[in-house]
Amino acid sequence: CSAPQAGFGFQSNELEVTFTDNSSNDPTSWLWNFGDGTTSTVQNPVHTYALPGTYTVCLTVSSICGNTQICQQVNTSCPPPGAGFEFQINELSANFTDTSGDDVTQWSWDFGDGNTSTMENPSHTYAIPGTYEVCLTVTSDCGSSEVCLSITVSCGLPSVGFSAQISELTINFTDTSDDDVTAWLWDFGDGNTSTLQNPTHTYAQPGTYTVCLTGTSICGSAQVCQQITVNCSAPVAAYSTNQNQLSVDFTDNSIGAITSWSWDFGDGNTSTMQNPSHTYANAGTYTVCLTVSSVCGTDVFCQSITVSCPAPQAGFGFQSDQLEVTFSDNSTNSPTQWFWDFGDGNFSTEQNPVHTYAGPGAYTVCLTSGNNCGSNQVCQQVIVTCSAPQAEFSSETNNLTVTLTDNSTNNPTQWLWDFGDGNTSSLANPVHEYVNSGTYTICLTVSSPCGNTQTCQTVTVECIAPDAIFAINGAGLEQVFQDLSTGNPESWLWDFGDGVLSNLQNPFHTFAETGSYNVCLTVSNACGTDTDCHLVFLINAVDDPEDFIEITLSPNPATNFIQLDFETESPFTADIHITDVSGKLFAQWSQEPIGGTVDRKTIDVGDLPAGLYIVVIETVEGRVVKRFVRM
């Protein structure tokens, strides 16, 4: 037999589909697969889909002869729900009611102020009055839709009030406004304000003030004002004291909100401190008044106080060092003044004076110490002693002059010098010049109020004539002469050998021409005269005339000797001079014969000081100059 041939038709009504079996060859069973996970074995089923869409529906039919299957695409759809809502307003609150279709499964509310809800019928309270656009989006299996409506919310101004509790100048304010007030501004009527809900304010002065409270809520602001009268009691002045001799500590015990204090201590002194301390100049009874003031008034309180103190008890100690005595005040009861009588006609007002007596002895020293409480005197006998000065001296001689230096100890005040030649001096450090050379006994007697002592020494003086010595420095015709004489010359006479003289100690001289000059220095003092002369040879040129004579000097530098090698066509005579660079002559040879074609002259220079030297060979034909260094 032939298997049945599957076939079917369908009719959609939104999500509901009615299926009709059109199979042939007499199937005996049917199996529908609706493509959404559900099946049926009914021949002509009706199926409702959960969601719109395209589904593959398959029908399998069977009989004893076999089975076949057929599948078709089925499309389902449905319209979205129609969004709608109603609302009811009570000041800032709104109740929303959804009027959309029954098939809505989700609600999304936007209240227009940044807040949302997913409830079906929400209630919402706005923070501030205003017009808001409220939108509702509803969703079902068939889709979603939105509807928006404008709503306006408003509210009445807050009810503002306050109460006041007065305590003199201080008032505690209590806010009695509605609970919806969120901000408070108080104006106390004296220029001061507050933003506290329940402030406390203290007025500076009594009086009647207009106090206003402005309360603010989300619905706006409202104000209420009241007349408030404040007053206060005048302060009551009082004080206590704590005395320590002439010093008194005052403590203010006044009652009231005091702003100023005025003290009169009864001795011409005053204070504006609250708790002053005052020291009286003298003991006695004083009427002290305290005046206290506040914004509420003034009060005065006076009482008598008596101050006293013990007079100081004089006492002192002392320590002697020769005639110098150091006094130490040991008085008690804090003296502020001291008067010392040293018993020798001298006085002091220092606390711890140091006094030097003119001489040793026993002195009655009295100290009177005092302060504002009185005075007291004590006297002691002070014995002072001292050591006589010990004479010592040293001397320094220069020719006939002696410089004497006092080296005595124990502080001499007088000196008497006996120079041993009939002369004396009372200077501490005299200088004495003897007339003649010789040995003299010098005695020094030193004295002070403590006594005197003497010491003697022998001193030998002699007159030494100076020793003339000089040096020459310069170049060419210009020379500087330096005095190196010993023995303390007092005058100088220079003879430059060219007719020119000078009495300067270190003169400068310019010679007229080159040549040899005998320069002499004569030095003198009271003890004699001495003369030193040197032959000075001056030159201007040191060039060798190549066309006249050839001369070689070796070795150079030299230590013990130099050799002059001459090469000339015929014998000749020459004057040879050796000088230093300043022109000072050290050696010379006159009319020295130079013979033959070649000749050599050896000169001993071992005794010359180290330095640079000039050798001048002078003939009738000309002059040759050579230099060498003596090592």
C-alpha positions in Angstrom: 0.0 0.0 0.0 1.0 3.6 -0.4 2.3 5.7 2.5 0.2 8.8 3.3 1.5 12.1 1.7 1.8 14.9 4.3 0.3 18.3 3.6 -1.2 21.1 5.6 -2.5 24.7 5.5 -2.7 27.4 8.2 -4.4 30.7 9.1 -2.8 33.3 11.4 -4.6 35.7 13.8 -1.8 37.7 15.5 0.1 35.1 17.5 -2.6 32.4 17.2 -2.3 30.0 14.2 -5.0 27.5 13.1 -3.4 24.5 11.3 -5.5 22.3 8.8 -4.3 18.8 7.8 -4.4 18.3 4.0 -2.6 14.9 3.9 -3.7 12.1 1.5 -3.7 8.3 1.5 -5.5 8.2 4.8 -2.9 8.8 7.5 -3.8 7.4 10.9 -1.5 9.6 13.1 -0.2 13.1 13.0 2.8 14.8 14.7 3.1 18.6 14.5 6.4 20.4 15.4 5.6 24.1 15.7 9.2 25.3 15.6 9.2 26.9 19.0 9.9 23.7 21.0 6.3 22.6 21.3 4.5 19.7 19.5 0.9 18.3 19.0 -0.7 15.0 17.8 -4.0 16.6 17.0 -5.0 16.4 13.3 -6.0 20.1 13.1 -4.4 21.9 16.0 -4.6 25.6 17.1 -1.3 27.0 18.5 -0.5 30.4 20.1 3.1 31.6 19.9 4.7 33.4 22.7 6.4 36.0 20.5 6.0 37.2 16.9 8.5 35.8 14.4 9.1 33.3 11.6 8.8 29.6 12.6 9.5 26.4 10.6 6.4 24.1 11.2 6.7 20.4 10.3 3.9 17.8 10.0 4.7 14.1 10.0 1.8 11.8 9.0 1.8 8.0 9.4 -0.3 4.8 8.6 0.4 1.1 8.4 1.8 1.8 4.9 4.5 4.3 6.1 5.0 8.0 6.9 6.0 11.2 5.3 6.8 14.8 6.5 6.3 18.3 5.2 7.6 21.6 6.6 6.5 25.2 5.9 7.6 28.7 7.1 4.9 30.4 9.3 5.0 34.2 10.1 3.3 35.6 13.3 3.0 39.2 14.4 0.9 41.5 16.7 0.5 45.3 17.4 2.4 46.9 20.3 0.4 48.0 23.3 -1.0 51.6 23.3 0.7 53.6 26.1 -1.4 55.9 28.3 -1.6 57.2 31.8 -3.5 59.5 34.2 -2.2 61.5 37.2 -3.5 63.2 40.3 -1.4 66.1 41.9 -1.2 67.1 45.6 1.3 70.0 45.9 4.6 68.4 45.0 3.3 64.8 45.0 1.8 63.1 42.0 0.0 59.7 41.7 0.3 58.1 38.3 -2.1 55.5 36.9 -1.4 53.3 33.9 -4.2 53.2 31.3 -2.4 51.1 28.7 -3.7 47.7 27.4 -3.9 44.5 29.5 -1.1 42.8 27.6 1.6 45.2 28.9 4.3 43.3 30.7 6.8 46.2 31.5 6.5 49.9 32.5 9.2 52.5 32.4 8.4 56.0 33.9 10.6 59.1 33.4 9.3 61.8 35.8 11.2 64.6 34.1 13.4 65.5 37.1 16.0 62.8 36.6 14.0 60.2 38.6 12.5 57.0 37.1 10.3 54.0 38.1 9.3 50.6 36.8 6.1 50.3 38.8 2.8 50.1 37.0 1.1 52.8 39.0 3.9 54.8 40.9 3.7 57.9 43.1 6.4 60.6 43.0 7.3 63.7 45.0 9.1 66.5 43.3 11.9 68.4 45.1 10.8 71.8 43.9 7.8 73.2 42.2 7.7 73.4 38.4 6.5 71.9 35.1 7.9 68.5 34.2 7.4 66.3 31.1 6.5 62.8 32.3 7.0 59.9 29.9 5.7 56.3 30.2 7.1 53.5 28.0 5.1 50.3 28.0 6.3 47.0 26.6 4.5 43.7 25.7 5.4 40.6 23.6 4.4 42.6 20.6 6.7 45.6 21.1 6.7 48.9 23.0 5.2 52.5 22.8 5.7 55.8 24.7 3.4 58.6 25.7 4.5 61.9 27.4 2.4 64.5 29.3 3.4 67.8 30.9 2.4 68.2 34.6 2.8 71.2 36.9 3.4 70.9 40.7 3.4 73.7 43.2 3.2 74.3 47.0 2.4 77.0 49.5 5.0 79.2 51.4 6.2 77.8 54.8 4.6 78.9 58.0 7.5 80.7 60.0 7.5 81.5 63.7 9.8 81.6 66.7 9.9 82.1 70.5 12.5 83.8 72.7 13.8 83.1 76.2 15.6 86.2 77.7 18.3 86.2 80.4 19.5 89.8 80.8 21.4 90.5 77.5 21.4 86.9 76.3 18.4 85.4 74.4 17.9 81.7 73.4 15.8 81.7 70.2 13.6 78.6 69.3 12.3 78.1 65.8 8.6 77.1 65.7 8.3 77.1 61.9 6.8 74.2 59.8 8.8 71.1 59.5 9.4 71.7 55.8 11.7 74.7 56.5 15.2 73.8 55.5 17.1 77.1 55.9 17.0 79.8 58.5 18.2 83.4 58.5 18.0 85.4 61.8 18.5 89.2 61.9 18.9 90.1 65.6 18.4 93.8 64.9 21.9 94.9 66.1 23.8 94.2 62.9 24.4 90.5 63.8 22.9 87.5 62.0 22.8 83.7 62.2 21.9 80.8 60.1 21.4 78.3 62.9 17.9 76.9 63.5 17.9 77.7 67.2 20.6 80.3 67.9 21.7 82.0 71.1 22.6 85.7 70.9 24.1 88.1 73.5 23.4 91.8 72.9 26.2 94.3 73.6 23.8 96.8 75.3 20.3 96.9 76.8 17.5 98.1 74.5 14.6 97.1 72.2 15.5 95.2 69.1 13.5 94.0 66.1 14.3 90.4 65.5 13.3 88.8 62.2 13.4 85.2 61.1 13.3 84.3 57.4 12.4 80.6 56.9 13.0 78.9 53.5 11.6 75.7 52.1 11.4 74.3 48.6 8.2 76.2 48.2 9.8 79.6 48.9 10.6 81.9 51.8 8.5 83.7 54.5 9.5 86.1 57.3 8.2 86.9 60.8 9.5 89.7 63.1 9.1 90.5 66.8 10.1 93.3 69.1 12.5 92.0 71.8 13.6 94.1 74.8 16.7 93.2 76.8 18.2 94.8 80.0 20.7 93.9 82.6 21.9 94.7 86.2 24.8 96.9 86.9 28.0 95.1 88.1 29.0 94.8 91.8 32.6 95.8 92.5 34.7 93.7 94.9 38.3 92.6 95.3 40.7 90.8 97.6 44.5 91.3 98.3 47.6 89.2 98.9 50.4 91.2 100.5 54.1 90.6 100.6 55.8 93.5 102.4 55.3 96.5 100.1 54.0 94.5 97.2 50.3 93.7 96.9 48.5 91.4 94.4 44.9 92.5 93.8 42.3 90.0 92.7 39.1 91.2 91.1 36.0 89.5 92.7 33.4 91.7 91.0 30.1 90.3 89.7 28.7 91.0 86.3 29.7 91.1 82.7 32.5 93.6 83.3 34.3 95.2 80.4 36.6 97.7 82.2 38.5 98.0 85.5 39.9 101.2 87.0 42.2 100.9 90.1 43.3 103.8 92.3 46.0 102.5 94.7 45.8 105.5 97.0 49.4 106.6 96.3 48.9 108.5 93.0 49.2 105.3 90.9 46.5 103.6 88.9 45.9 100.6 86.7 43.3 99.3 84.2 44.3 95.6 84.5 41.7 93.2 85.9 44.1 91.7 88.5 47.1 94.1 88.9 50.1 93.9 91.2 51.4 97.0 92.8 54.5 97.8 94.9 54.3 100.8 97.2 57.2 103.1 97.6 56.8 103.4 101.4 55.1 101.6 104.2 51.7 103.0 105.3 47.9 102.8 105.1 46.3 103.4 101.7 42.7 103.6 100.5 42.4 101.5 97.4 39.3 101.9 95.1 38.2 99.6 92.3 35.7 101.0 89.7 34.1 98.4 87.4 32.0 99.1 84.4 29.9 97.2 81.9 27.2 98.0 79.4 24.8 97.7 82.3 26.4 100.4 84.5 29.2 101.2 87.0 30.1 100.4 90.6 32.9 101.4 93.0 34.4 99.5 96.0 37.0 101.0 98.3 38.9 99.6 101.3 42.0 100.6 103.4 45.1 98.4 103.3 48.2 98.7 105.4 51.6 97.7 104.0 54.8 97.4 106.0 58.3 95.8 105.7 61.4 95.2 107.9 64.3 97.6 107.6 67.5 96.0 106.3 70.2 94.7 108.8 73.6 96.0 107.7 76.5 93.6 107.5 79.7 93.2 105.4 82.9 91.3 104.9 86.2 92.3 103.4 89.4 90.9 101.9 92.7 92.7 101.9 95.4 92.6 99.2 98.2 95.0 100.3 96.5 98.4 100.5 93.6 97.3 98.3 90.5 96.1 100.2 87.5 94.4 98.5 84.3 94.9 100.6 81.3 92.5 100.3 77.8 93.6 101.4 76.2 90.9 103.5 73.1 92.9 104.6 69.7 91.2 104.9 66.2 92.3 104.1 67.0 93.4 100.6 68.6 96.9 100.9 68.5 99.1 97.8 71.0 101.7 99.0 74.5 101.5 100.5 76.8 104.2 102.0 80.3 103.2 102.9 82.6 105.3 105.1 86.2 103.9 104.7 87.6 105.7 107.7 90.1 107.7 105.7 87.9 110.5 104.5 86.7 108.5 101.4 83.2 107.2 100.8 81.3 105.0 98.3 77.6 104.2 97.4 78.4 101.0 95.5 77.1 97.7 96.9 80.5 95.9 96.8 83.2 98.6 96.5 87.0 98.1 96.1 89.0 100.7 98.0 92.8 101.4 98.0 94.1 103.1 101.1 96.9 105.6 100.9 99.0 103.9 103.5 98.9 101.0 106.0 97.0 101.4 109.3 93.8 100.6 111.2 90.6 102.1 109.8 87.0 102.1 111.1 84.8 101.2 108.2 81.0 101.8 108.5 78.3 100.5 106.2 74.8 102.1 106.2 72.3 100.0 104.2 68.7 101.1 103.6 65.6 100.7 101.6 62.0 102.0 101.7 61.5 100.3 105.0 64.3 102.0 106.8 68.1 101.9 107.3 70.7 100.3 109.6 74.5 100.8 110.2 77.3 98.5 111.2 81.1 99.4 111.7 84.2 97.2 111.8 87.9 97.9 112.2 89.9 97.1 109.1 93.7 96.7 109.4 95.7 97.1 106.1 99.3 96.3 105.6 101.6 96.1 102.6 105.1 95.1 101.4 107.7 97.7 100.5 108.6 97.7 96.7 111.7 95.7 95.8 114.1 97.8 93.7 115.3 96.2 90.4 116.5 97.7 87.1 118.2 96.9 83.8 120.4 99.0 81.6 121.4 99.3 78.0 124.5 101.4 76.9 125.1 103.1 73.6 128.5 105.0 73.6 128.1 107.4 76.5 124.3 107.1 76.7 122.6 104.7 79.2 118.9 103.7 78.9 117.6 102.5 82.3 114.5 100.4 82.8 112.7 100.0 86.1 111.9 96.3 86.9 110.9 96.9 90.5 108.0 94.9 92.1 105.3 95.7 94.6 104.1 98.8 92.8 106.5 101.6 93.6 105.1 105.1 93.4 108.4 107.1 93.5 111.9 106.6 91.9 115.2 108.2 92.7 118.2 107.4 90.4 121.8 108.3 91.4 123.9 108.0 88.2 127.2 108.0 90.0 128.4 111.1 88.3 126.7 113.6 90.6 123.4 113.6 88.6 120.0 112.2 89.6 116.5 111.6 88.2 113.0 110.9 89.5 111.7 109.4 86.3 110.7 105.7 86.3 112.7 104.9 83.1 115.3 107.6 82.5 118.0 108.0 79.8 121.3 109.5 81.0 124.3 110.6 78.9 127.7 110.7 80.6 130.3 113.3 79.8 133.3 110.9 80.0 133.9 107.2 79.4 134.3 105.2 82.6 132.7 102.8 85.1 129.9 104.3 87.2 127.8 102.9 90.1 124.1 103.5 89.4 121.7 103.2 92.4 117.9 103.1 92.2 115.8 103.8 95.3 112.0 103.0 94.9 109.4 104.1 97.4 105.7 103.7 98.1 103.4 104.2 101.2 104.6 100.7 102.2 108.3 101.6 102.4 111.4 101.8 100.2 114.4 99.7 99.0 117.6 100.4 97.0 119.7 98.4 94.5 122.9 99.4 92.8 124.8 98.2 89.7 128.1 99.2 87.9 127.8 100.4 84.3 130.8 100.9 82.0 130.4 103.5 79.2 132.9 104.2 76.4 132.8 106.4 73.3 133.3 104.4 70.0 134.0 106.2 66.8 132.0 105.0 63.7 133.5 102.7 61.0 132.9 104.0 57.5 131.6 101.4 55.0 129.6 102.0 51.8 128.3 100.2 48.7 127.6 101.4 45.1 124.8 100.5 42.8 123.8 101.9 39.5 124.4 101.8 35.7 126.6 104.0 33.6 127.1 107.5 34.9 124.2 107.4 37.4 125.1 105.8 40.7 123.4 105.3 44.1 125.6 105.3 47.2 124.5 103.3 50.3 125.8 104.0 53.7 126.7 100.7 55.6 128.7 102.3 58.4 128.7 100.9 61.9 129.1 102.6 65.3 126.0 104.9 65.0 127.4 107.8 62.9 125.6 111.1 63.3 126.9 112.9 60.1 128.1 111.9 56.6 130.3 113.6 54.1 130.6 112.2 50.6 133.4 113.2 48.1 132.6 111.7 44.7 136.1 112.5 43.3 134.7 114.9 40.7 134.6 118.0 42.9 131.1 117.3 44.1 130.2 116.7 47.8 127.1 115.6 49.7 126.1 115.3 53.4 123.1 112.9 52.7 123.3 109.5 54.3 122.4 107.7 51.0 122.9 110.1 48.1 122.3 109.7 44.3 125.0 111.1 42.0 125.4 111.5 38.2 128.9 111.7 37.0 129.7 114.0 34.0 131.8 111.4 32.1 133.3 108.0 32.2 136.5 107.3 33.9 138.1 106.4 37.3 136.9 108.3 40.4 138.2 108.0 44.0 134.9 108.1 46.0 135.3 108.7 49.8 132.7 108.6 52.7 133.6 110.3 56.0 131.3 109.5 58.9 131.4 111.2 62.4 129.8 111.1 65.8 130.7 112.5 69.2 133.4 109.8 69.6 135.3 110.3 66.4 135.5 110.2 62.6 136.3 107.5 60.0 136.8 107.6 56.2 136.4 104.8 53.6 137.5 105.3 49.9 137.0 103.3 46.8 138.2 103.8 43.2 135.1 103.7 41.0 135.6 103.1 37.2 132.7 104.1 35.0 132.1 103.1 31.4 129.4 103.6 28.9 130.1 101.0 26.1 130.9 97.3 26.2 131.3 96.7 22.4 134.4 94.9 21.0 136.1 96.7 18.0 136.6 93.8 15.7 139.0 95.6 13.5 141.5 96.5 16.3 142.3 93.4 18.4 140.9 90.0 19.0 140.7 89.0 22.7 139.3 85.7 24.1 138.2 85.4 27.9 138.0 81.9 29.4 136.7 80.0 31.3 133.4 81.7 31.7 131.9 81.2 34.3 135.1 81.1 36.3 136.0 79.9 39.8 139.7 80.6 40.6 141.2 82.3 37.5 140.5 83.7 34.1 142.7 83.7 31.0 142.9 86.6 28.5 144.2 85.4 25.1 145.3 88.3 22.8 145.8 88.0 19.0 147.2 91.1 17.3 149.7 92.1 14.6 152.2 93.9 16.8 153.0 94.3 20.6 151.2 97.0 22.6 150.6 98.1 26.2 147.2 98.3 27.8 145.5 99.3 31.1 143.4 96.5 32.5 140.6 97.1 35.0 138.2 94.6 36.7 134.9 96.2 38.1 131.5 94.9 39.2 128.4 96.0 37.3 128.1 99.1 39.5 131.5 100.3 38.5 133.3 99.5 41.8 137.0 98.7 41.0 138.4 95.4 42.3 141.7 95.1 40.4 143.8 97.1 37.9 147.0 96.9 35.9 148.6 99.9 34.2 150.7 99.8 31.0 150.6 96.0 31.0 152.8 94.8 28.0 151.1 92.6 25.5 153.8 91.2 23.2 154.1 88.9 20.1 151.4 87.7 17.8 149.7 85.6 20.4 149.9 86.3 24.2 148.0 85.1 27.3 147.5 86.8 30.6 146.2 84.7 33.6 144.3 86.7 36.4 143.5 85.2 39.8 139.8 85.8 40.7 139.5 83.3 43.5 139.1 86.1 46.1 136.3 87.9 44.3 132.8 87.6 45.6 130.4 85.6 43.4 128.7 87.8 40.8 129.0 89.4 37.3 132.2 91.3 36.5 133.5 93.5 33.7 137.1 93.4 32.3 138.1 96.6 30.4 141.3 96.5 28.2 142.1 100.1 27.2 144.9 101.0 24.8 145.9 104.0 22.8 144.0 102.5 19.8 140.7 101.9 21.7 138.9 99.9 24.3 137.7 96.3 24.6 135.2 95.2 27.2 134.6 91.6 28.3 132.2 90.1 31.0 132.5 87.0 33.1 130.7 85.4 36.0 132.5 84.5 39.2 130.9 81.3 40.6 
